[in-house]
Amino acid sequence: MIVVGAGIAGVACATELVRAGVDVQVRERGRVAGGRLASRRFDGRPADTGAAYLTVDDPDFAEVVRGWRAAGLVREWTDTFVAYGPDGRREVAGPTRWAAPRGLRSLVEELARDLPVSVDRLVMTVRPGPTVDGAGCAAVALCMPGPQAALLLDPELADATRAALQQRWSPTLSAVLRFPSRRWPDFRGAFVNDHPLLALVCDDGDRRGDGAPVLVAHTTPE
Ligand SMILES: Cc1cc2nc3c(=O)[nH]c(=O)nc-3n(C[C@H](O)[C@H](O)[C@H](O)COP(=O)(O)OP(=O)(O)OC[C@H]3O[C@@H](n4cnc5c(N)ncnc54)[C@H](O)[C@@H]3O)c2cc1C
């Protein structure tokens, strides 16, 4: 079986298949596993540029997170964010948000450690059969956003293409802002509502627990 995409979904899928005794190969077009759980290093320090944190409400996932916590891979960050809007600033309570001291991508790396993941491996076509780039296999799991999956699917797989295209996504830019020192009041993370440019700003040093003077901002789709 071939799993396309080594984001958290593909790696979790492949882990379960291996556990069930299925022979699996994972193909990832990027240089590393992680997908949108993206962390980039600046002077050796990772900053989270994709997902900002994770929350836990599924009991099975809670079990996974307990293991990550025991291994020092995740830490409870905060249940309180700030929201900025036309009426000013207010604190908003929410679920516990978890962060990863080594960046969220480290969680996918950990899950993928014993999996056969081929990186730099762009899959171009999936045809009925199924075949992946011309080679036959028992089954294929496309573990990426629907619009990306639709690009790979042969026109004969019109139902799958339609289903994939029903997913919607929006672009965003992430800016990693590094300062000489911390010069802002504690805010952890801030949702910015009704702003033409900014959607979210997170204190990456607070999130990751090292106190580094680094903010990560996500733009609105516009
Ligand atoms: C800016 C941003 C902020 C976010 N914030 C949060 C948050 O705070 N909390 C939260 O829970 N979620 C958040 N998310 C969402 C979260 O990151 C995603 O839901 C999750 O990472 C998706 O994982 P995935 O495995 O489904 O897809 P992806 O992570 O997109 O993985 C798909 C993988 O498939 C690969 N791929 C695609 N096409 C091909 C191909 N043709 N051949 C080979 N490989 C291919 C890609 O390179 C990628 O690695 C955020 C996302 C973004 C972008």
Ligand as a Chemical Component Dictionary entry (heavy atoms), coordinates in Angstrom:
data_LIG
# 
_chem_comp.id                   LIG 
_chem_comp.type                 NON-POLYMER 
_chem_comp.pdbx_formal_charge   0 
_chem_comp.three_letter_code    LIG 
# 
loop_
_chem_comp_atom.comp_id 
_chem_comp_atom.atom_id 
_chem_comp_atom.alt_atom_id 
_chem_comp_atom.type_symbol 
_chem_comp_atom.charge 
_chem_comp_atom.model_Cartn_x 
_chem_comp_atom.model_Cartn_y 
_chem_comp_atom.model_Cartn_z 
_chem_comp_atom.pdbx_ordinal 
LIG C1  C1  C 0 -0.726 28.589 9.127  1  
LIG C2  C2  C 0 -1.457 27.400 9.691  2  
LIG C3  C3  C 0 -1.889 27.422 11.015 3  
LIG C4  C4  C 0 -2.553 26.318 11.549 4  
LIG N1  N1  N 0 -2.876 26.336 12.867 5  
LIG C5  C5  C 0 -3.364 25.211 13.452 6  
LIG C6  C6  C 0 -3.522 25.145 14.857 7  
LIG O1  O1  O 0 -3.220 26.099 15.577 8  
LIG N2  N2  N 0 -4.008 23.996 15.395 9  
LIG C7  C7  C 0 -4.323 22.915 14.607 10 
LIG O2  O2  O 0 -4.754 21.888 15.141 11 
LIG N3  N3  N 0 -4.166 22.952 13.258 12 
LIG C8  C8  C 0 -3.679 24.059 12.678 13 
LIG N4  N4  N 0 -3.478 24.101 11.328 14 
LIG C9  C9  C 0 -3.890 22.946 10.536 15 
LIG C10 C10 C 0 -2.911 21.792 10.644 16 
LIG O3  O3  O 0 -1.590 22.238 10.395 17 
LIG C11 C11 C 0 -3.320 20.774 9.583  18 
LIG O4  O4  O 0 -4.674 20.388 9.788  19 
LIG C12 C12 C 0 -2.506 19.504 9.623  20 
LIG O5  O5  O 0 -1.111 19.763 9.807  21 
LIG C13 C13 C 0 -2.780 18.796 8.315  22 
LIG O6  O6  O 0 -2.059 17.597 8.279  23 
LIG P1  P1  P 0 -2.222 16.651 7.023  24 
LIG O7  O7  O 0 -1.288 15.518 7.236  25 
LIG O8  O8  O 0 -3.656 16.368 6.805  26 
LIG O9  O9  O 0 -1.787 17.533 5.752  27 
LIG P2  P2  P 0 -0.392 18.222 5.438  28 
LIG O10 O10 O 0 0.302  18.589 6.691  29 
LIG O11 O11 O 0 -0.671 19.277 4.437  30 
LIG O12 O12 O 0 0.434  17.039 4.791  31 
LIG C14 C14 C 0 0.311  16.690 3.441  32 
LIG C15 C15 C 0 1.653  16.246 2.956  33 
LIG O13 O13 O 0 1.500  15.748 1.636  34 
LIG C16 C16 C 0 2.592  16.156 0.865  35 
LIG N5  N5  N 0 2.194  16.111 -0.526 36 
LIG C17 C17 C 0 1.238  16.851 -1.163 37 
LIG N6  N6  N 0 1.145  16.512 -2.463 38 
LIG C18 C18 C 0 2.062  15.520 -2.666 39 
LIG C19 C19 C 0 2.446  14.755 -3.804 40 
LIG N7  N7  N 0 1.881  14.944 -4.988 41 
LIG N8  N8  N 0 3.433  13.823 -3.676 42 
LIG C20 C20 C 0 4.033  13.619 -2.455 43 
LIG N9  N9  N 0 3.695  14.316 -1.346 44 
LIG C21 C21 C 0 2.731  15.253 -1.447 45 
LIG C22 C22 C 0 2.886  17.565 1.363  46 
LIG O14 O14 O 0 4.211  17.973 1.066  47 
LIG C23 C23 C 0 2.646  17.410 2.867  48 
LIG O15 O15 O 0 3.828  17.072 3.569  49 
LIG C24 C24 C 0 -2.817 25.181 10.752 50 
LIG C25 C25 C 0 -2.388 25.162 9.430  51 
LIG C26 C26 C 0 -1.701 26.256 8.904  52 
LIG C27 C27 C 0 -1.214 26.176 7.471  53 
# 
loop_
_chem_comp_bond.comp_id 
_chem_comp_bond.atom_id_1 
_chem_comp_bond.atom_id_2 
_chem_comp_bond.value_order 
_chem_comp_bond.pdbx_ordinal 
LIG C1  C2  SING 1  
LIG C2  C3  SING 2  
LIG C2  C26 DOUB 3  
LIG C3  C4  DOUB 4  
LIG C4  N1  SING 5  
LIG C4  C24 SING 6  
LIG N1  C5  DOUB 7  
LIG C5  C6  SING 8  
LIG C5  C8  SING 9  
LIG C6  O1  DOUB 10 
LIG C6  N2  SING 11 
LIG N2  C7  SING 12 
LIG C7  O2  DOUB 13 
LIG C7  N3  SING 14 
LIG N3  C8  DOUB 15 
LIG C8  N4  SING 16 
LIG N4  C9  SING 17 
LIG N4  C24 SING 18 
LIG C9  C10 SING 19 
LIG C10 O3  SING 20 
LIG C10 C11 SING 21 
LIG C11 O4  SING 22 
LIG C11 C12 SING 23 
LIG C12 O5  SING 24 
LIG C12 C13 SING 25 
LIG C13 O6  SING 26 
LIG O6  P1  SING 27 
LIG P1  O7  DOUB 28 
LIG P1  O8  SING 29 
LIG P1  O9  SING 30 
LIG O9  P2  SING 31 
LIG P2  O10 DOUB 32 
LIG P2  O11 SING 33 
LIG P2  O12 SING 34 
LIG O12 C14 SING 35 
LIG C14 C15 SING 36 
LIG C15 O13 SING 37 
LIG C15 C23 SING 38 
LIG O13 C16 SING 39 
LIG C16 N5  SING 40 
LIG C16 C22 SING 41 
LIG N5  C17 SING 42 
LIG N5  C21 SING 43 
LIG C17 N6  DOUB 44 
LIG N6  C18 SING 45 
LIG C18 C19 SING 46 
LIG C18 C21 DOUB 47 
LIG C19 N7  SING 48 
LIG C19 N8  DOUB 49 
LIG N8  C20 SING 50 
LIG C20 N9  DOUB 51 
LIG N9  C21 SING 52 
LIG C22 O14 SING 53 
LIG C22 C23 SING 54 
LIG C23 O15 SING 55 
LIG C24 C25 DOUB 56 
LIG C25 C26 SING 57 
LIG C26 C27 SING 58 
# 
